[in-house]
């Protein structure tokens, strides 16, 4: 949430029939927080009062453009931050400035220097707004951001982010390091949306592992992170996540990730509702943890690091094993493996090049080594697509830069060489990005290889 970033999923879970909490956000006044086995309640807010509890929360005012090129001013106004019917309401409001230009205000609150803690289970029930350019978030930052250095060296834990333009999808992310690295999980609802009702978002933060849940369903586990000053040795693990953090809640408007509001955005309903925030801790934590060693995939007998590169297996393209087909930001389509060919059908190109996407992660990228990507490709009619090798857990840098190619109706073999110049990475990702190219023509791919050439 803190800084602009391109977000794609590295762990995608499609969930049908997630348990829904009270759709109206109703609860009896004075409802106690439930016990969780193995944990003790550290602090909580059920928002049963008439106003924000300033023993727990502070307003966090900021001018427009404070981060991510967002449009809103975060204010201390009770028009933007207020309690109603047992919920904290963070409301985005569209007005005009003195020059007649659109101007946006919204709410952001934080528990910094009031309810800070190290390690625990954070549980938040919330209902997000729908609308282009709206960006609700539940996230955590360190109390002393300078202890390991400014963002991202200090670390950031994003418990939940949802784009108002795609309220079927929720993200959980952890940011760290220098250079900037991140790991992210994604939940996509098959029925309904996160704007239809309240859902429970939680993270379990321990010295050597973090786990993200939605409605009790685990969708992301992270145990490998680092922090360092650029060019210097890494700080001892588990830095930077061995210091006090605080919880914050906000509703952003616009910015580099969601894009700006448009005429379809209904600000009458631009409210982020939070039913409760509960923080639990275990009686004790084992802080004697070691960073797990990276495991690197080995090439097959032909030297190919790609699994099922000849598409001999009609594998599941929705799981996290080998090939995966993804849709984002208005993209629509499907993919299948047939006759040793990957076939991608597009129904809508979406707003981003990655709106229609085929990927294979977990590729070993070793600093100083040279690699070659080759594949055969054609389409029902001439059209463009993009190929790259990205770093989803290393700030989305490119090992093979985004490269546009033109597929014709005749099969062609495409070859791209590149040298790995960044630090070793066991999670390089081959991407075929087929969105936002002005064409819905079906694409065919065969014989995909990534091999080391030097």
N, C-alpha and C positions, 0 to 999 in steps of 0.2 A: 504493500500500500504506500510505503513512504516515498519511493522514487519511481520514475517511469520505467517500465519494463515491458517487453513483449512476452506474453504469457501463452504457453501451450501446455498440454498435459503430458506428463510422463507416466502417470498412473491413472487410468480412466476406469470408473466403475459405473455401469448402468444399473440403476436401482428401480425396481418396480414394487409399489406398495410399501414404501417406507412408513413406519408408524407415525401418524400425524398427531400433533399436540392440539390442544383446544383451539379451534379455528378462530374463535373470537378473542383469544387471549385471556379468557375469563379464569379467575381463581378466587377463592374466598379470601377476604381481607386477613392479613396476618399469617398467610400460609407459611409454615416452616419449610426449610430446605430438607429434602429427604436425606437419610443416611446412605452412604455408599460403602460397601464392605471393603475393609482395608484402608480406608481413608478417614480423616477427621475434617470436619468443616472448618475452614480457615476464616472466610468471610463471605458474605452474600448480600445481594440486594434484590428483593422481590418487587420493588417499585410499587408498594402498597400505600405510600404516602401521597401527599398532595403536590409535592414538588421534589426536585432532585435533592438527594441527601448529600449535602456538601461535606459531611464527615467522610464520605467515600469518594465522591466525584468532584472534579473541578471542570469548569468550562475551559476549552482550549481554543481561544480565538486566534485566527490567522487571516491575513489579507488574501485576496484572490491571487492565484499563481504561486502560492507558497510551495507547492510541490506538485509534480506530475502535470504541470500546466493546467491545473484544475481551475474552474471558473468561479467557484463559490467563495464568499467570505464566511468563515466560521465566526459566529457571533456569541455574545453572552445573553442574547435576547430570549425571553421565554416564548416568543413566537417560533423560535427554532428548536428550543430544548424545553420540554415540559413533560409532566406525568399526567396520563389520562387513563382511567379505567384499569389501573393496575399495570400499565405499561409505560416505560420510558419511550417518548416519541422524539425522534430527530427528524425535523421537517425541513425540506428544501423549498424555498420560496423564490419565485421569479418576479422581479420588479423592473423598474427603469431607473437609470442613473440620471444625473442632471442634464446630460446630453441626449437623453432619449434612447440610449442603448440598453439592451437587456442586461440586467444585473441580478445575481443570484446570491442568496444567503442560505446558510444551513447550519447544522449542529454537529459539534464534536465534543465528547467528554472523555476524561481520563482519570485513572485512579493514582496517578503518579504522586509520590511522597505522602500518600494517605493509606493505600493498601498495596504496597509492594511486597513481592515474595520471590523466593527461589525454589523451583520445582513444585509440581502439583498438577491437579486436574481442574481445568477450567471448563465450565458447562454454561452455555448461553442458549436460551430459547428466544428466537427472533423470527420476524416476518418481514420480508424485504419488499420494497416497492418495485413496480414494473414501469419501464419507460426509458427510451433512448437517452443515454448520457447520465443516468443515475447509477451510483456506485457505492452501495453500502458495504461496510467492513467491520469485522471484529478482529482486533489484532493486538499484539504486545510488543513493546519496546523496552530496552534496559533503562532503569532509573538514572544511571550515570552513563550517558551515551558516549562519553569521552574515555571511558575506562580502557577499552580496547581500540578506540579510535572511532571517528564518525562513520555513519552508515556507508557501506554495508558491513564494515569490520566489526561493528558493535553487535550485529545480529538482529533479526526481526522474526517474529512468529506470527503468521497470518492464520487465524483460526477459521475465518470465513470471509470470502469475497464473492459477490454475485454481480454480474452486469445486468442493469435493468433492461437491456435489449435482448438478453438471453437468460430468462429467469428459471429455466429448466436445469441450469448448470451452476454448480457451486465449486469453489476452489479452496484448497488449503495449501499453504506455502511456507517454506522456511528460507530466509535469506541470510547470507553470511559471507565472510572472506574478503580478501583482496588478492587477486581480482574477484569481482562480484560473482558469487555462485548462488544457486537456488535449487530447491527440489520442490516438486509440486504434485499434488493429487487432485483429481477431478471426479465429481459425482454428477451424472446426468440422469435426471428423472425420466422414466419412460411414460409415466402418467402424471398429470398435474404439473405444478411448478412451485418453486420456493416462495413465490408471491401469493399463492393461494391460501396458505395457512402457516402456522408456526411450526418450525422445525428446531431440533436441538443440535447445536454444534458444539463439539468439545475437542480438547487436546489434552493428552497426558504427557507431561514434560518431566522426564527423568534425567539423571546425570549423563547417561549414555544412549538415550533413545527418546524419540518423540513419536506419538501415535495420534492420528486424526480420525474423528468419527462424525458421522451425521446420523442422528436418531439411533445411536448405539451401534451403527455399522462401521467397522474399521475400513478405511480406504487408503491410508497412507502411513507408512512406517519409515522413519529416517533415523539412522544411527551413525552416519558418516558426514562430518562437517569439519570446518577449519576456520581459522582467522589468522591474518598476518598483515604486516605492513608491506606494501609492494616491494619486492626485492629482498626481503628479510625472511628469516626462518619463521615457520608457523609457531603460534603460541601453543602451550601445552593443551592437549585435548582434555576436557570438552569445551574449552574456550571457543566462542564467546558466550556459550549458554551455561555459564557457571557463575552468574551474578543475578542480582535482583531485577525483575521485570515488572511492568505494570500493564493493566488492561486498558484499552481505549476502544471507543465506539464512534463511528461517524458515518455520515451520508455525504459523499462527494458528488459534485456536478461537473461533468465533462472531464477532460484530461486525456493523456496520451493513450491510455488503454481503452476506455469505453467510448471515446469520441464525445462530441458535444450534443446537447439536446437539440431536437428539431421540432417541427410543428406537431408531431404525434405525441410529444411528451406532455402528459397531463399532470401539472404541478398541484392540482387539487388533491391528488392521491400520492404525492411524493413524500411519503412518511415511512421511515424505518422504525419498526416497533420492536422493542425488546421487553420480553415478559419477565425474565430474571437473568441474573449473573451470579454463579455460584463457584467458589474456588475452594477446593479440597486439597489436603496434603496427607501423605503417608506419615506415620509416626517417625520414620527415619528412612534415609536413602543411602545406598552404598555409593560413595563418590569415588571409589577406587576403580575407575573404568579406563579402558584402553581403546584407542581408535581401531576399528576393524581394518584388516588388511584388504586392499583392493584385489578383487578377483578379475582377471582378464580373460576374455574369450579367446580360444585358440582357433586357428584356421582349419578348414577341412583338408582332405588329402590333396586337393587341387590348389590350396593356398587361398581359398575364398573365406572371408570372415562372415559373409552373409549366410544365414540359415535359410534353407528352402529357396535359394536364389534361382533355381530352375523351375520353381513352382510345380514340383512333382507331387506335393501334398496339398490337398484342398483344405487348408487349415482354417481355424476360427479366426476371423479378422477383427474380432471385438475384444479378445483377451490380451494379456500383456506378454504373450510369448511370440517371439519372432515378428512377423508382419502384423501391422495394425492399421486399420482404416479409421480416419477421424473426420469429424465435421465441426466447424465453428463459425460464428458470426454470419449467420444466414446461409451458409453452405448447405446443400442438400444433395444426396446421391447415395450410391452403394458401390460395393466392389465384390468381385468373386474371382476365384481361381478356377480356370477351366482350360483343359488341353494344354497344360504347361504354360499358361498365360495368365497374368494378372490383368483383369478387365475392370476399369473404373467408369461407372456411369454417373453423369452429373445431371441433376435436375435444377439446381440453382447454384450460381457461382459464388455467392456471398460477397462480403465486403473486403476480405483480406486474401492475399495469395495462399495462405494456409487454411482458408475456409473449407477446402476440399483437399484432403491430405492423406498420403500413404507413407508410413515410416517403418524403419526397423532400428531399434536402439541397441545399446550394450556393445557397440563396436569398440575395440581397443585402439586407442590413439596414443602413440608413444612419441614424445618429443624428439625431434631430429630425424624421424623416419619419414619416408615418402610412400604415398599410397596412390592407387589408381582405382577409379570408379568406372565400370563399364556396364552397359545394358542395351538391349534392343527396344525400340519404341516406335509406335505408329498410332494413327487416329483415324476416325471415320471421315474427318475432313481436317484440313490443315489448321493447326492451333498451337498455342504456346503453353509451356509449363515450366516450372522452376525445379532444379535439382540442387541440393546442397548437403553437406555434412555439418550438423550443428552440435552444440554442446548444451543440452538442456539443464545440466547441473553445474555449468560453468558460465553462467551469465548469458547464455544463448549466443556466444561468439560463434563464428563460422570457421571450421577447419578447411572445408571446401566452400568457397564463397557462393552466395546465391547466384546461380547461373541459369539464364533463360535459354531454352532450346525450343526449336520449332519441330513439332511432329507432323509429318505428312502422311498421306495415305499409303505410302510405301515404307516397309520396314527399314529402319536405319540403325546402325550401331553408333552409340555415343560413348566417348572416352574422355575422362577428365583426370588429370594428375594434380596432386597437391602435396606440399610438405607440411608436416605437423610442427608448429613452432611454439605452441603453448605447453604448459605442464601436462604430464601424463594424465590421461582420462580414460576410464574404462566404460564410459557411457557416451561415446560418439553416436550420433544418430543420422542415418541416411534418410533424407526427406525428398519426396516428390510432392510439390505444391501445385495444385491445379485449380485454385480459386481465382476469381477476379481477373480473368484473362479474356473476357469477351466471347467465350465459347463454351458450349455445353457438349461438345463432341466427345464421344466415347474414346477412351485412351487404352492402349494395349501395351503391356510391358513384359519382356522376357529376359532371361539369362542375366540376372543382376549379379554383379561381382564387386566386392571391395577387397583389394589385395595389396600387400606390401611389396613395393618394387625396389626399395633400397633401405 
